């Protein structure tokens, strides 16, 4: 897998997590812990995307 395709895949995963966070926040009685975990996953992906983009 090339670097550009790997970055593209990471960006898709990041967007999917963003969509899930928004979806969870719209649900009545949403779970703060679930949202916090999703946001942590998003942050890890964002950091990896940034690191690989700068390499």
NORZIQUI-V497847 format. One record per residue. N is the residue number from 1. D_CENTER is the distance of its C-alpha to the mean C-alpha in Angstrom with 2 decimals. Layout:
n=N d_center=D_CENTER
n=N d_center=D_CENTER
//
This chain:
n=1 d_center=20.14
n=2 d_center=20.35
n=3 d_center=18.13
n=4 d_center=17.41
n=5 d_center=16.49
n=6 d_center=14.24
n=7 d_center=12.43
n=8 d_center=12.40
n=9 d_center=10.93
n=10 d_center=8.01
n=11 d_center=7.60
n=12 d_center=8.12
n=13 d_center=5.58
n=14 d_center=2.91
n=15 d_center=5.81
n=16 d_center=6.46
n=17 d_center=4.23
n=18 d_center=5.79
n=19 d_center=8.82
n=20 d_center=9.05
n=21 d_center=9.08
n=22 d_center=11.70
n=23 d_center=13.45
n=24 d_center=13.84
n=25 d_center=15.16
n=26 d_center=17.68
n=27 d_center=19.07
n=28 d_center=22.27
n=29 d_center=22.24
n=30 d_center=18.49
n=31 d_center=17.61
n=32 d_center=16.50
n=33 d_center=15.69
n=34 d_center=13.29
n=35 d_center=11.45
n=36 d_center=11.66
n=37 d_center=10.30
n=38 d_center=7.14
n=39 d_center=6.91
n=40 d_center=7.99
n=41 d_center=5.54
n=42 d_center=2.92
n=43 d_center=6.43
n=44 d_center=7.48
n=45 d_center=5.58
n=46 d_center=6.82
n=47 d_center=10.00
n=48 d_center=10.52
n=49 d_center=10.24
n=50 d_center=12.65
n=51 d_center=14.82
n=52 d_center=15.30
n=53 d_center=15.99
n=54 d_center=18.62
n=55 d_center=20.27
//
